[in-house]
Structures are given as structure tokens and as C-alpha cells.
Amino acid sequence: MFHEYKDTFYISFNAEDNAYYHASRDCLESAEKLENGTYEIKEKHAKISIVSETAAPGKSSAVLQHTVLENTGEQAFTVNNLSAAYLTGIGCGGTSPWKKHRFVIHYAYSCWQGEAQWRHVFAEDAGLYRTYNHGTQSTFRMQSKSSWSTCQFEPLIMIEDTELNKTWYLQLRCGNGWAIEAGVRGYRDNIEIGVVASDCFEWNNGWSKTLAPGEKQTTCEVVTGVVNGGFEEAAADVTWANRAYMKTRFPAGKIPLCYNDYMNALWALPNRENTIPLIDAAAKAGAEYYVMDAGWYKTRGIGGELLDIGAWEINDELFGEGGLQGIFDYVRSKGMLPGIWLEIESTSAEAPIVKAHPEFVLRRNGHPVGGSRQLLDFRVKGVREYIRGVFDRLYSMGVRYVKNDYNANTGPALDPNGPESVREHAKAFEQFIDDVRLAYPDLVIENCGSGAMRSDMGTLSHFHLQSVSDQEDYFRLPSIVSGTSVCIPPERCGAWTYPYPTAIDFRETFKPSPEFTAKFTDGKNTVYNTVTGLSGFMYLSGRLECADDKNMRLIQNATELYKKYRDNISASIPVFPSGTFDIDNDGVNTYGLIDHGAGLMFLFIWNNGDAAVNDFKLDLSKYAASGILRIDDVYPHLLGYRLTIDSSDHCAVRAMLPSGLSALYAVLKI
């Protein structure tokens, strides 16, 4: 029997807990049960409620929960740690309470341009191992850097018990500071693993809160669950849970196809001359939205695009007759909807709104957070009204897509209330986004989050999609997109697809030319990019106006496949036939999406090696429910690319790809 973990909690008061290990006295043993999920801690005159609900019946075993602490006494007390979730009993049962290499910890590092890099390590290699009769103070700990919630780790951990074939998981939904810690509970042979997670955690940025009589403290939400199986089974459960708890649906009921002019394209230097050809090319490629990124507003020029934000004054001079409105009208004339880039939380210190209202910016110790680039305080009504006016103006011009960026961090504490104020500001911002969505239900709002530095599911649940990275090298992107799909549903993962890429180093000098177009004649770059795009929310970019007829047809073939199967992507779970892979992995890497309801597997194969792949065999028997595979679609249809079912093993495929940075996509009936 497993421990019941859903109603356990970890809490400490008044600096009394100075033992930094997972002691059992801070759980249910110290509380009296009042009703399901509610307990009384009599000696502290406190009541703690664990509020939970199950997700997606039949699809997921997950529980969404948060914790509420109430001071029921007559004296104030200070709470130092308050768990949003505390999983206990991991490792109970089996032939041995603890043996080497029984437990595997699955977690993901994340950094700018290197997001969601999964690691799978034995508990001992993560610092968790049995000692004797002292509580071990060794723990495995992950935490955020304040409001950049995913800039160091993804807030998701899985603990796999290989003996019992069970995996526990926990994912924080928290757009501010958080911490997850796994540790060993108990002594001698009576030991187990416990995992505590919260945003109300003293060990995270020094958080604490004094509650007066009658006051309450509420944690962020957490998704927890336990599945039969390992990493892939847990990833599937997380995916279904995250789908169930999304607050948004796409306006047309389908994930759209977007073109954005930033990445490896205009690099925030739009004007009429370079924008019109891209609009034409995006429409020809099959895009449904054309999104103009940074640089559309008045700035001081190169290098100042992100320092002159906050005023959001349109620079009509860039766009000739008709100004920016004329560009939007042209986008609509091509059958697409216009979109725009914003960074609504950031502002220049010189922006008129800051000059007029210095109280509108976040402060720490009385000083504005940031230097020339500051952050607006969404707890202030005037800030919300001002930014709402920006949305209203752009919407009235026809904008139906907003890409919201976030290139700054609040830091660990704000005025007033210290670390608690970071939580307050995050909640106020999320409420603002909810209000905009309610007012404009046909507006798609993307969470860029500084290239996914704030891409936790708590934040993302208020948006429609997440840009998974700012990674410019297309051959490094498959690792990021596939890794992110474990943390975020695949259809919400905005995957850059940028054929004909131009580096940011040449953004001022680049001019389309026959010589540039000739570099990509063989189509390999186009195919590699579009295969990656097919693995999530396809997000076109690159200098598509330079595409020759052959490559434009390849792009069109890919976008047609995307539209054909996008409903399936929204019903699929991620799988890793040859395991997760790193950002710089050479050789052949694979990834898959499975829609069990339709009996389809979408297979992605990337060759990052120098040599051609002449006969790569991939065993898919784990996924072939029917015991036999059938090929429904393959992309591309070019010399040097081939995928067949193995003649002697009908649950395996064989692939051939050209040398160096090539890719292949297949739809398989399973």
C-alpha cells in the first residue's frame, strides 16, 4: 500500500524549524483532522486546508491543489514555510526500503536559449541516499529566480520507483519565486522520499509572512499525481492535466498558423520596404496571422528598441503612406489577421507615463526596480487602465494577436511586503490578462516571456501559447521543443520555423539576393525547420520572401500537413522513442506525438551528424497497439529521404536521411 500523500503538508512557524531536512513532525502527525482536507494545529491555534480537485477524468490521475493557512487564535504568528504540496510515502513497499539505483529523479534545466533540458539521474547521484539514525540533511533542490520562473529549472519533478514501476510527479503553477525540494524522511530502514514545493517557502528568497488573528495565507497551485510506469507515462499524465487546467481556448477552436517577422528575419527593424514582401510570402506559405515584432514604435534607433518601450507611440513614418494602419490593412487583404509585439510590464524610465506617475513603477527599498528599463506595477489601478488603453487602441486598428514579452525580472522582493509583493504583482498581472481576454475573445495572446524565462503553467494558463525559446540556431531547437512538450501541452509550444535564416549580426545590412537564395537550393534547411515546426504550434519566420519555387512548395507542403493534423496535435501526448536528447546532441534524435484516440503517431527524426543516415532502425513496438505499423504520410518527398516499415519487424521503421542537418516527418497508423 502507498502512503496517502494528497493531504500531507509541510509547515513551520516562528523560526522554530531550523532543521533543514524533511522531518516527519511537520506533517499530519502534528494536526487533528477536522474534515477531508482540513486540519487543526491546536498548539499554534491555526487551521490548514488543502484544497484539491481532480483533473480530466479518464485522462489523468492528477490532482490540482493549493493550501490555505488561517490564524484561528488571538495572537499573531509568523509562518516561515507553507507547502503548496507535500508528497510523502515515495518508496514505501517493495522488497527493500532503499536499494541503490531503485529511484530515478527526472528534472529539467532551463536557461535563455537552452530551455527544458531533461536529466534522468539516480537518487544517489542527486545527493539522496540512506544514512542511519540521523535525519539526513542532504536534499535535492530546485528553485526559480524570482519572477523569471523558468530561467534555471522547469518547475516539474518526477520521482520514479523502478522496483514498483511507479512515478510520482509534481508541477508548480507559479509565476513568481518558487522552490521544490526532495529529501529523505525517517530513520534506519523506515525511510521514504518526500517532495515539498511552494512559493511560500523561507528557503526561497527569504519568504515569510506574519498573520494577524483571522488572516489567511494561500499558496500557489500545484499539479500532483502518480502513475504506473516511468518518465513517458508521467509526461502523458502531466500533459492531460495541463490541458484540463488551461483557462484559454483558441478563438477558431484550432491552433493557428502564424508568421512572426523577428527571429532570423527582420530582427525588430520593420519598415514598409521589407515588410510588404514578407507579408506576401507569409500568405503564400499559408500563414493565418502575420505578427509584427518589436520596432514598430518610436525609438532612438538601433539598440534602443527595448529602452524606449512604455510610451507605445506608433512610428508611422516607417511604413509610408497609410502608416502602420496601412500595413495592417494590407495583411487583411492577403487573408491573414495582423498581430503585434508588446512588452506591457516593462517601460523606459524616460517614458511619459513614468515621468507623470513615478508611483507606477515597481520599487525595492524605495528605488525603482531596474535602471533605464523599469517595470510597471500592475497592482496600481492607473497602470492597468493605461495598458488597457494600449490594447484598446491596437485592437481598434485590427490587431487580433499580441505577443507579450518579458525581458526583465522583478527580483526577490518589492515594496511593500517584500517577497509576498512579488506574488501580489504576479496575480494582478494575470488578472489583467484575463480581463483583456474577456473583453476581446477573438484576440490571441502569446506569452513570450523573454524566450520562455517565465513559462510556468500558472502564467501560461492565462495565455494561448508559449514561445518555447529565443534559440536562433535551428539545429538546436528540436531538443528545446521536445523537452518543453513535457512541461507544456504540445499544441501550446510555439516552435520557431525559420527557413532562409539571417543572423542578427547582419540585420542592418542584409538585402535579399540570388546568391542568398542559392545557399538553400537543396531544401535541407527548409525541411529541417518545418519538421521541427510540425512538432508543436508552428511559428513561421525567416526570410521567406527569398524562397525559390522548390522551397516554397516544401513550406506549403509542411503547412498543409500542419493544418491537416493540428487537431490531432491538440489531442496528443509526447513520447521519446530513443530517449530525451540534449541541445548539442550529434547523430540521430527522435521524438513523437501520439493521439491514441485517432490511433496515430507523429514521428520526428533529425540527423545532426556529419554523415548520411543510410539505414536507421527505430523500434516502435512500445507504441504500436495494433502490433503493426502503417505509414499514412511522409515528409519530404525528396531524393535522399525515405521511411519504410521494417520488412521483418512490423513494429519498427527504417529511415534514410542526407548528411548533416536533415530531418524527416512521418504519420503512422498504430
GINORUR-V535201 format. One record per helix or strand of 2 or more residues. SS is the DSSP state (~ for helix, > for strand). FROM is the first residue (numbers start at 1). LEN is the number of residues. If there is no record, write none. Layout:
ss=SS from=FROM len=LEN
ss=SS from=FROM len=LEN
This chain:
ss=> from=11 len=3
ss=~ from=24 len=3
ss=~ from=28 len=3
ss=> from=32 len=4
ss=> from=38 len=4
ss=~ from=42 len=3
ss=> from=46 len=9
ss=> from=63 len=9
ss=> from=77 len=6
ss=> from=85 len=6
ss=> from=103 len=7
ss=> from=117 len=6
ss=~ from=123 len=4
ss=> from=139 len=5
ss=> from=156 len=6
ss=> from=166 len=8
ss=> from=179 len=9
ss=> from=190 len=9
ss=> from=200 len=2
ss=> from=209 len=3
ss=> from=216 len=3
ss=> from=221 len=8
ss=~ from=231 len=14
ss=> from=258 len=3
ss=~ from=262 len=5
ss=~ from=272 len=14
ss=> from=289 len=4
ss=~ from=316 len=4
ss=~ from=323 len=11
ss=> from=337 len=6
ss=> from=346 len=3
ss=~ from=352 len=5
ss=~ from=358 len=3
ss=> from=363 len=2
ss=> from=367 len=2
ss=> from=373 len=4
ss=~ from=381 len=16
ss=> from=401 len=4
ss=~ from=419 len=21
ss=> from=444 len=4
ss=~ from=449 len=4
ss=~ from=457 len=4
ss=> from=465 len=3
ss=~ from=474 len=14
ss=~ from=490 len=3
ss=> from=493 len=5
ss=~ from=504 len=3
ss=~ from=514 len=5
ss=~ from=524 len=10
ss=> from=537 len=4
ss=~ from=544 len=3
ss=~ from=549 len=21
ss=> from=573 len=3
ss=> from=588 len=8
ss=> from=600 len=8
ss=> from=613 len=7
ss=> from=630 len=6
ss=> from=642 len=4
ss=> from=652 len=6
ss=> from=662 len=8
